Amino acid sequence: MIISRKRGALGFVAALILAVPLADAGTPAVAAAPADTGTPAVAAGPADSAAPAVAAAPACTAPTPSSTQPGYLVADPDCDLNGAPFVPLTDSTGAPLSSVHTGIRAGAAYRIEVPLHWNGELVVFAHGYRGTGRTVFVDNPTLRAYYVARGFAWAASSFATNGYDVGQGVRDSYAMIGLFRQVTGRSASGVLMSGESMGGQVTAVTIEKHPSSFLGAMPYCGVLGDTRLFDFYLEANVTAAALAGVHIDFPLQPSADYPNLWRTQVSRILPALGLRAGAPPNLTAAGRTWSAVLERDTGGVRPGFDSSFAFWNAVRSTAPLDDLPFLFGLYPGLTGGTENIAVGNVAGNRFTRYRSTDRRRPTAAERRLNAQVLRVRRTATADPGLSGVPRVDGRPPVPVLSLHDIGDLFVPFSMEQAYAQRAAANHRSRLFVSRAIRGVGHCDFTQPELRTAFDDLVNWVRTGQRPGGDAILDRRAVADPAFGCRYTVGVRAAFVAPACPG
């Protein structure tokens, strides 16, 4: 069943939504950059200034029970969770620049916005990870105003589930193409795919599963290495424990009290490394070695890593382990390595060799670390379909332009390198461009960075002219003090590195 509304120049048609209490939406502790909901910087032409006034903002209603997911609620797509209404963008006179459509389809809320001067093209946007709460909600893409200003329509889904359910994200995002045609009565002449964080993996998988449906893609801060993200969470914790001399285990079926046991083990690891939840690190020798290991495990020696390491170890993790530094609350052993979605453990490190230096041969300390670290065997791999954690093959069928903060330790920069390596192995390097951004946050991008990337992707799709990017697989280029300067716009105070030339 589809519950649909349209608002804008043609007014607003309300639909009945059942009144039920709002449940926990499961928003992660480290949020993506807020969506740009302001008025786009475009002047209104005669047609815009003559447009009728926007209808009154809709009254927010309580979430409705999902028609497809027992126990789930679907938040009102007409309003953000903070109560702000979703209404068309307007020009400086208050006249609408777009029409908007909202509704609920197959247990997922959706939003669609079409500029009054539509260029015929559509951007499908996939949101990031939203925790494991039982209320799904849809919101606006970061580039909402820019899409409208450039004449692009956009569509976004809440997905019918939360959690790390990339497969559901792929199904619901792809369905937006047909839903757009059904709701608006018009077909897009071309479709671009974009997504942030987990939505970056949704983007990569969607274009591989439906190669003829898209012209190009723009993931950012994306999980482009599928299960290698969870390998990193495993590796960060087992190397910390080994360097601290603390014995830990990895239960494939953790008991209900395992989080408390893990908390006790981490309370012994932290002082050995010089860490304390919610405070800047005061590293011991073991802590400095751990930092060096993480740097190489997340993309290699690069500018600003010390500030990144300090930032992420001062950030508290997500509930219920929010008394621990961020990465320690992500230990895959807490879920048996299933990530609450896969049948089996998706994280493994049996053959990983950890390095804290760049010497040609491992040092005695590195050999000792590799002998002492807990080894975990994966029992599930990235899924070739849409179950578990879907596999990203690295076979882009269309141009892909991606951005990533080089100091991100939630979804590390190495995700870009994993995709670049796979694309190269599949002889698709010409279809992938990656841009390094000098920041320590997750999805911490400025509007100019995202807008330039989107414009360059559109130009690439239309002209075939491949835009510039960074040499992310060149170790020397990555280690250069100026790495990331070319496409970074603005300065992040938390990112501490030599200033960019000029």
Buried (B, 14 or more C-beta within 10 A) or exposed (E): EEBBBBBBBEEBEEBEBEEBEEBEBBBBBBEBBEBBBEBBEBEBEEEBEEBEEBBEBBEBBEBBEBBBBEEBBBBBBBBBBEEEBBBBBBBEEEBBBBBBBBBBBBBBBBBBBBBBBBBEBBBBBBBBBBBBBBBBBBBBBBBBBBBBBBBBBBBBBBBBBBBBBBBBBBBBBBBBBEBBEEBBEEEBEBBBBBBBBBBBBBBBBBBBBBEEBBBBBBBBBBBBBBBBBBBBBBBBBBBBBBBBEBEBEBBEEBEEEBBEBBBEBBBBBBEBBBBBBEEEBEBBEBBBBBBBBBBBBBBBBBBBBBBBBBBBBBBBBBEEBBBBBBBBBBBBBBBBBBBEBBEEBBBBBEEBEBBBBEEEEBEEEBEEBBEBBBEBEBBBBBBEEBBBBBBBBBBBBBBBBBBBBBBBBBBBBBBBBBBBBBBBEEEBBEBBBBBBBBBBBBBBBBBEBBBBBBEBBBBBBEEEEBBEBBBBBEBEBBEBBBBBBBBBBEEBEBBBBEEBEE
